[in-house]
Amino acid sequence: MHLTRSAHRLFRRLPLLLLAAALLYGQAARAADESPTAMAERFARLVDKRLQLPDTEIQRYGELALQMLQAAGITLDRPQYLVLVDRSPQVQALLLLWMEPPSRAVLIGASPVSTGRGGEYDYFETPTGVFDHSTLNPDFRAEGTYNEHGIRGFGEHGMRVFDFGWQQGRRGWGNGGTSAMRLLLHATDPDLLEPKLGSVQSKGCVRIPATLNRLLDQHGLLDADYEDALAEGRHLWVLSPQRTPVPHAGRYLIVVDTQRAKRPVWSPSPFLKASPKRQPASPSGSSRPTQPKAPQGSNTAAPSMVPARSAATASLACANG
């Protein structure tokens, strides 16, 4: 009879035990999914334009990131993600880094980018430094419209434009000097400009692959300040309701210039390989392509759009991509 009562008590507790086990398993699975290793695997699976750096280069850029943070008077008080861009014309690369204080840097993945070029009016050299991604300079989303050159400067409809505010940039025209420019990190025209990533092309912004844009957006890798704002109860229209933010978001974009005289093997020029060509779309008339729309359930979809802000910002910086 004693064994029967014990078995009965165990049977009654079994659902609770199973629930506890499921919760523990779920927490462990989430922790594994949120790890830097899992993010590196996700980067390799989802980002279509990637660069493979040797260990010596990874170490070099990790040290550069720490030096730049120190020079800016920034001490990281917790592990977090950050983005480092090498604007050297011989490199043109972005590294997504996982930083563990005090001095450990882990490469999550790397991709080709395009930074600012000179030689033409309204084209700036992308400034170097450490730039904070803050809600004081709210992000917005691309409308996916074509400009007068038939180019979607911010990429397809719904792509997030990461805004790092007004910065002093070196003018690439006239007698040079510096003046204010808006520093943005964004996707670009998928047909005409994305194949050129890996070369200097922009008006001063940092152009990135659309797939990398989605990764940064979906997982909130640079959204530390946005997460703080959400915790305070603020509504941020630009954040997609489908996003799955990481628990250790960062906030910094670091731009360096390694001033290389020769192109490294791991960062090949985009012009060494053939890329598909198409004629620029007509900005008006019946021949203009249908405007792309965000797919149903797209992770880049936002609950609303702000055309006035998008148009105003586009006219100030990176209007032509």
Secondary structure, DSSP 4 states (H G I P E B T S, - for coil): -HHHHHHHHHHHHHHHHHHHHHHHHHHHHHHHHTSHHHHHHHHHHH-SS-----HHHHHHHHHHHHHHHHHTT----S-EEEEEEE--TTT-EEEEEEEETTTEEEEEEEEE-B-B--SSTT-EEPPPEEEE--TTS--EE------TTS--TT-STT-EEEEEEEEEEEESSTT--EEEEEEEEE---TTTTGGGTTS--BSSSEE--HHHHHHHHHTTTT-HHHHHHHHTT---TTS-TT----TT---EEEEE----SS--TTS--GGGS-----PPPPSSSTTSPPPP-PPTT-TT--S---HHHHHHHHHHS-TT-
